[in-house]
Amino acid sequence: MLNDLPDELPNTMSPTMTLALFNAWCEEQGLNPTHIIWYIIARLQGRVYKKIGLFLHGQSNSGKTYWSTILFSSLHSIVGKLSTGGRFCLQDCERKRIIIGEELAITLDNVDRLKELMNGDITTCERKGKSVVKCKANLVVLNSNSPPGSNVPAESQALINRMMVIRNLKPSAVLGNALSQLNKPKPHPKFLTLFAPPTDSQLRDMEKNSEIPTDILPLDEKRYMYKESWDSICEEDDILQATLACQGSMTEAEPIILIPDTQDFLPQSMPALTPETTRVSFQSTETDCPMLFDCNNF
């Protein structure tokens, strides 16, 4: 898989190239990329029972912050950042479905709120000088140099039961070499591409008031996507074409997933999400792509 990476990476990476980089990093770290991506997608769809967290634990320069950030770069409208300095603060997480906490130190002061959040419960968000709001996350992504619960050993197992934990990440030569080739400090990724478009009720209101923005493209009678989102993965020089995979009702709880319009990339079925999951190969002639699947096959 390391051979899938080109000798030089451009400033803006295509979906295929970013997937190759992720696969190469997973191979270096001894991880199953298919397992990780399916867990993320399944969690966003509420299909993983009692596990709402993804915890990346490892050394500095291992890629844990890099991937926990860029995996969700296309989802900025539904991503909130957990303030981990001093107080455990959710003030930027109102109505956010994905919450990211970087270099989080889990302590006795915040462990109860963290468990509440990772139960999928409605959690109070306090905003300075504003009214109290509530948040309910589908996925909580944390990364730290310390294992989960190392500061609160009595709560360690309770935390682990709520998360998929990726342990002992080592400094990554793959990422170091790839990023050193770029003119920019970090490439613009196009890896996990999901979008939370307007809800049906919002669309009806916009249609009624003739307020459909000019930067929204109609995909059929009731489906829309922001043009900038479409353009962000469908460049003129990109051979991958996209198609809608999710055909359920359009709600905030059901993101639209874009996949290349090539059946060769789709697995026949999804394996059980367990630590013993066997690595799945898509047998593609272009790349072993861990996220391109038909969500209707879940």
C-alpha positions as CSV (number, residue, x, y, z in Angstrom):
1,M,0.0,0.0,0.0
2,L,2.9,2.3,0.5
3,N,3.5,2.1,-3.2
4,D,0.1,3.7,-3.9
5,L,1.6,7.1,-2.9
6,P,3.1,9.1,-5.7
7,D,6.7,10.4,-5.6
8,E,5.4,14.0,-5.1
9,L,2.2,15.1,-3.5
10,P,0.3,18.2,-4.8
11,N,-0.9,21.0,-2.5
12,T,-4.4,19.7,-2.9
13,M,-4.9,16.0,-2.6
14,S,-7.6,14.1,-4.5
15,P,-9.8,11.7,-2.6
16,T,-7.9,8.7,-4.0
17,M,-4.6,10.1,-3.0
18,T,-5.7,11.0,0.5
19,L,-7.1,7.5,0.9
20,A,-3.7,6.1,-0.2
21,L,-2.0,8.3,2.4
22,F,-4.4,7.1,5.1
23,N,-4.0,3.5,4.1
24,A,-0.2,3.9,4.1
25,W,-0.3,5.4,7.6
26,C,-2.6,2.6,8.9
27,E,-0.2,0.0,7.4
28,E,2.7,1.7,9.1
29,Q,0.9,1.7,12.4
30,G,-0.5,-1.9,12.1
31,L,-4.1,-0.7,11.9
32,N,-7.1,-1.8,9.8
33,P,-8.3,1.2,7.8
34,T,-11.6,-0.4,6.8
35,H,-12.4,-1.1,10.5
36,I,-11.7,2.6,11.5
37,I,-13.7,4.2,8.7
38,W,-16.7,1.8,9.0
39,Y,-16.8,2.5,12.7
40,I,-16.9,6.3,12.1
41,I,-19.6,6.0,9.4
42,A,-21.6,3.5,11.5
43,R,-21.4,5.8,14.5
44,L,-22.6,8.8,12.6
45,Q,-25.6,6.7,11.5
46,G,-26.1,5.5,15.1
47,R,-25.4,1.9,14.3
48,V,-22.7,1.1,16.9
49,Y,-24.4,0.4,20.2
50,K,-23.0,2.1,23.3
51,K,-19.8,3.2,21.6
52,I,-19.7,6.9,20.7
53,G,-16.0,7.7,21.1
54,L,-12.9,7.4,19.0
55,F,-9.7,7.7,21.1
56,L,-6.3,8.1,19.4
57,H,-3.5,7.5,21.9
58,G,0.2,7.7,21.0
59,Q,3.4,9.6,20.9
60,S,4.0,13.1,19.4
61,N,4.2,13.3,15.6
62,S,2.3,10.0,15.3
63,G,-0.5,11.5,13.2
64,K,-3.3,11.4,15.9
65,T,-4.0,15.1,15.7
66,Y,-3.6,15.3,12.0
67,W,-6.1,12.5,11.2
68,S,-8.6,13.5,14.0
69,T,-8.7,16.9,12.3
70,I,-8.7,16.2,8.6
71,L,-11.0,13.2,8.7
72,F,-13.8,15.6,9.4
73,S,-12.6,18.6,7.4
74,S,-15.5,18.4,5.0
75,L,-17.9,18.4,7.9
76,H,-17.2,21.8,9.4
77,S,-20.8,22.7,9.8
78,I,-21.5,19.8,12.2
79,V,-18.1,19.7,14.0
80,G,-17.6,21.3,17.4
81,K,-14.3,21.7,19.3
82,L,-14.2,20.7,22.9
83,S,-12.4,23.3,25.0
84,T,-9.9,21.3,27.0
85,G,-8.0,24.2,28.6
86,G,-9.0,24.6,32.3
87,R,-12.7,23.8,32.3
88,F,-14.2,21.0,30.2
89,C,-16.3,23.4,28.1
90,L,-18.9,22.6,25.4
91,Q,-19.8,26.1,24.5
92,D,-18.8,25.7,20.8
93,C,-20.7,22.4,20.4
94,E,-24.2,23.6,20.1
95,R,-26.1,21.4,17.7
96,K,-22.8,19.7,16.6
97,R,-22.9,16.0,15.8
98,I,-19.2,15.5,15.9
99,I,-17.1,16.8,18.9
100,I,-13.3,16.8,18.8
101,G,-11.0,17.2,21.8
102,E,-7.3,17.5,21.2
103,E,-4.7,16.6,23.8
104,L,-7.5,16.0,26.3
105,A,-6.4,15.3,29.9
106,I,-9.2,13.2,31.5
107,T,-9.4,14.1,35.2
108,L,-11.8,13.7,38.1
109,D,-13.1,17.1,37.3
110,N,-14.3,16.3,33.9
111,V,-14.7,12.5,33.7
112,D,-18.4,12.5,34.6
113,R,-19.3,15.0,32.0
114,L,-17.2,13.1,29.4
115,K,-19.0,9.9,30.2
116,E,-22.3,11.7,29.9
117,L,-21.3,13.0,26.5
118,M,-20.2,9.6,25.3
119,N,-23.4,8.0,26.5
120,G,-25.1,9.9,23.7
121,D,-27.1,11.8,26.3
122,I,-28.2,15.4,25.9
123,T,-25.5,17.4,27.6
124,T,-25.7,21.0,28.8
125,C,-23.6,23.5,26.9
126,E,-22.7,26.6,28.8
127,R,-21.9,29.7,26.8
128,K,-20.4,32.8,28.5
129,G,-23.0,35.6,28.6
130,K,-25.6,33.6,26.7
131,S,-28.4,31.3,27.4
132,V,-27.6,27.6,28.2
133,V,-28.0,25.3,25.2
134,K,-27.9,21.6,24.8
135,C,-25.8,19.3,22.7
136,K,-26.1,15.6,21.7
137,A,-23.1,14.2,19.8
138,N,-23.1,11.2,17.5
139,L,-19.3,10.9,17.6
140,V,-16.7,12.2,20.1
141,V,-13.1,12.1,18.8
142,L,-10.3,12.5,21.3
143,N,-6.6,12.3,21.1
144,S,-3.9,12.3,23.8
145,N,-0.4,11.2,24.6
146,S,-1.8,9.4,27.7
147,P,-4.0,6.3,27.6
148,P,-7.7,6.8,28.4
149,G,-8.3,6.9,32.1
150,S,-4.7,7.0,33.1
151,N,-5.4,9.9,35.5
152,V,-8.6,8.3,36.8
153,P,-7.9,4.5,37.0
154,A,-11.2,3.7,38.6
155,E,-13.0,5.1,35.6
156,S,-10.7,3.6,33.0
157,Q,-12.9,0.6,32.0
158,A,-16.0,2.8,31.9
159,L,-14.4,5.1,29.4
160,I,-13.0,2.2,27.3
161,N,-16.4,0.7,27.1
162,R,-17.7,3.9,25.4
163,M,-14.9,4.2,22.8
164,M,-13.0,2.6,20.1
165,V,-9.4,3.0,21.4
166,I,-6.4,3.1,19.0
167,R,-3.4,2.7,21.2
168,N,0.4,3.2,21.1
169,L,0.7,5.2,17.9
170,K,4.3,5.7,17.0
171,P,5.9,8.7,15.3
172,S,4.9,8.4,11.6
173,A,7.6,8.5,8.9
174,V,4.9,8.1,6.3
175,L,3.2,11.4,7.3
176,G,6.5,13.1,7.9
177,N,7.8,12.2,4.5
178,A,4.5,13.1,2.7
179,L,4.0,16.4,4.4
180,S,7.6,17.5,3.8
181,Q,7.0,17.3,0.1
182,L,4.2,19.9,0.2
183,N,4.5,23.6,-0.2
184,K,1.9,24.1,2.5
185,P,2.3,22.9,6.0
186,K,-0.6,20.5,5.6
187,P,-2.4,19.3,2.5
188,H,-6.1,20.0,2.0
189,P,-7.7,16.6,2.4
190,K,-10.8,15.3,0.6
191,F,-11.0,12.0,2.5
192,L,-14.2,11.4,4.5
193,T,-16.8,13.4,2.5
194,L,-20.2,13.6,4.2
195,F,-22.5,16.6,4.2
196,A,-25.4,17.6,6.4
197,P,-27.6,19.5,4.0
198,P,-30.8,21.5,4.9
199,T,-33.6,19.5,6.4
200,D,-36.8,18.9,4.4
201,S,-38.7,21.5,6.5
202,Q,-35.9,24.0,5.9
203,L,-36.0,23.4,2.2
204,R,-39.8,23.7,2.1
205,D,-39.5,27.1,3.9
206,M,-36.9,28.2,1.5
207,E,-38.9,27.1,-1.6
208,K,-42.0,28.8,-0.2
209,N,-40.2,32.1,0.2
210,S,-38.1,31.7,-2.9
211,E,-34.9,31.7,-0.8
212,I,-33.0,28.8,-2.3
213,P,-29.4,30.1,-2.4
214,T,-27.7,30.3,-5.7
215,D,-24.8,28.2,-4.4
216,I,-27.0,25.2,-3.8
217,L,-27.3,22.7,-6.6
218,P,-30.5,20.6,-7.0
219,L,-29.7,16.9,-7.2
220,D,-33.3,15.9,-7.7
221,E,-36.7,17.2,-6.7
222,K,-36.0,17.4,-3.0
223,R,-32.2,17.0,-2.6
224,Y,-29.7,19.8,-2.6
225,M,-26.1,20.2,-2.0
226,Y,-23.9,23.3,-1.5
227,K,-22.0,23.9,-4.7
228,E,-18.8,24.6,-2.8
229,S,-19.1,21.2,-1.2
230,W,-19.6,19.5,-4.5
231,D,-16.7,21.4,-6.1
232,S,-14.5,20.5,-3.2
233,I,-14.3,16.9,-4.3
234,C,-15.3,17.0,-8.0
235,E,-12.5,18.9,-9.6
236,E,-12.2,18.9,-13.4
237,D,-9.0,17.0,-13.3
238,D,-10.3,14.4,-10.9
239,I,-11.4,11.1,-12.6
240,L,-13.7,10.2,-9.7
241,Q,-17.3,11.0,-10.2
242,A,-19.6,11.1,-7.2
243,T,-23.0,9.7,-6.6
244,L,-25.4,9.7,-3.6
245,A,-25.3,6.6,-1.5
246,C,-27.9,7.4,1.2
247,Q,-31.5,7.5,-0.1
248,G,-33.3,7.9,3.2
249,S,-35.2,11.0,4.3
250,M,-33.0,14.0,4.5
251,T,-32.6,14.9,8.1
252,E,-29.9,16.3,10.3
253,A,-29.4,12.8,11.7
254,E,-28.7,11.3,8.2
255,P,-25.8,12.8,6.4
256,I,-25.4,12.3,2.7
257,I,-22.4,10.2,1.8
258,L,-20.6,10.6,-1.5
259,I,-18.8,7.7,-3.2
260,P,-17.2,7.1,-6.5
261,D,-19.7,5.9,-9.1
262,T,-17.9,2.6,-9.6
263,Q,-19.3,-0.7,-8.3
264,D,-15.8,-2.2,-8.2
265,F,-15.1,-0.2,-5.0
266,L,-18.1,-1.5,-3.1
267,P,-17.8,-4.4,-0.6
268,Q,-20.5,-7.1,-0.7
269,S,-21.2,-6.8,3.0
270,M,-20.0,-5.1,6.2
271,P,-18.1,-7.3,8.7
272,A,-18.9,-7.2,12.4
273,L,-17.3,-4.2,14.1
274,T,-15.2,-6.1,16.6
275,P,-11.4,-6.1,17.4
276,E,-11.2,-9.4,15.6
277,T,-12.5,-8.0,12.3
278,T,-10.5,-9.4,9.4
279,R,-9.0,-6.9,7.0
280,V,-11.2,-6.4,4.0
281,S,-9.7,-5.8,0.5
282,F,-11.8,-4.2,-2.1
283,Q,-9.8,-5.8,-4.9
284,S,-9.8,-2.5,-6.8
285,T,-7.3,-2.0,-9.6
286,E,-6.8,1.6,-8.5
287,T,-6.6,1.7,-4.7
288,D,-7.6,-0.3,-1.7
289,C,-10.1,2.3,-0.5
290,P,-11.4,1.9,3.0
291,M,-14.5,4.2,3.0
292,L,-16.2,3.7,-0.3
293,F,-19.2,1.6,0.4
294,D,-22.9,1.4,-0.1
295,C,-24.5,2.5,3.2
296,N,-27.6,0.6,2.3
297,N,-25.7,-2.7,2.7
298,F,-25.3,-2.1,6.5
